[in-house]
Amino acid sequence: MTDEPDAPVTLRDGSALATRPIRPDDKAAIVSGFERMSPASRYRRFFAPLRELSEEDLRYLTEVDHTDHEALIGFDAATGEPVGVARYIRGAEPTEAEVAVTVVDDWHGRGVATALLERLVRRARQAGVTHFVALVLPDNNEAIEIFRHLAPDRAVERRSASGYVEFLIELPEVPGPGRLPRESFLARALSSAARAPLEVNPWRLLRERIRS
């Protein structure tokens, strides 16, 4: 797959987002984005009062093969500041991949996650991935109820071997540079996530998958 940047996309507030596949030299950008997250956001995302990312963490997050582990990074097109990352990690089943999205606090609610996911879905489809797996902690009742309510007939709920709740989400067909259908389950889940504390594939669980 190409590693060229996508054309900038205009978000709902008029700001422009530039996206491209992540590179090993993006470690400083990842640190910059992490430092712009509030302590509360870091705790929700990493499930620990994390103050910094280790060198090992940064290698896992930026040195990816772009096939089994893909990551796209988004920048403020006006300033070049990093604002979000979306990634998938393929599991033992080659058509399934776990998905995660992180957006810095001051860009929440602008549509960054949706824009990144639209592009991630296209690359996942090109790599032969047909379903994303959303892993949710069993005590995160709000996230679980959101998934159950949004698309009871489009997402398969199951339990992982470790006891976590998994939602198997079929990816929409996204031909060419088109956007995700507004009524797709993925688009609606993201829209709800912007208004609720929906933590999917928290870092401490995702890191276990990367390391394995």
BELHU-V53006 format. One record per backbone hydrogen bond with DSSP energy under -0.5 kcal/mol. CO is the residue of the C=O (numbers start at 0). NH is the residue of the N-H. If there is no record, write none. Layout:
CO;NH, CO;NH
This chain:
8;10, 8;16, 10;13, 14;10, 15;76, 16;8, 17;74, 18;5, 19;72, 22;25, 23;26, 25;29, 26;30, 27;31, 28;32, 29;33, 30;34, 31;35, 32;35, 33;36, 37;41, 38;42, 39;43, 40;44, 41;45, 42;46, 44;202, 47;49, 53;57, 54;58, 55;59, 56;60, 57;61, 58;62, 61;63, 67;89, 68;65, 69;87, 70;21, 71;85, 72;19, 73;82, 73;83, 74;17, 74;76, 75;79, 80;75, 82;103, 83;73, 84;101, 85;71, 86;99, 87;69, 88;97, 91;93, 92;90, 92;95, 94;129, 94;130, 95;90, 96;132, 97;88, 99;86, 101;84, 103;106, 104;107, 106;109, 106;111, 109;11, 110;114, 111;115, 112;116, 113;117, 114;118, 115;119, 116;120, 117;121, 118;122, 119;123, 120;124, 121;125, 122;126, 123;128, 124;127, 129;170, 130;96, 131;133, 131;168, 132;98, 132;134, 133;135, 133;166, 134;200, 135;164, 136;139, 138;140, 139;143, 140;144, 141;145, 142;146, 143;147, 144;148, 145;149, 146;150, 150;153, 150;154, 153;169, 154;156, 155;167, 157;165, 159;162, 163;159, 164;135, 165;157, 166;133, 166;168, 167;155, 167;169, 168;131, 174;177, 180;183, 183;187, 184;188, 185;189, 186;190, 187;191, 188;192, 189;193, 191;194, 191;195, 192;195, 192;197, 195;197, 196;198, 197;199, 201;204, 201;205, 202;206, 203;207, 204;208, 205;209, 206;210, 207;211
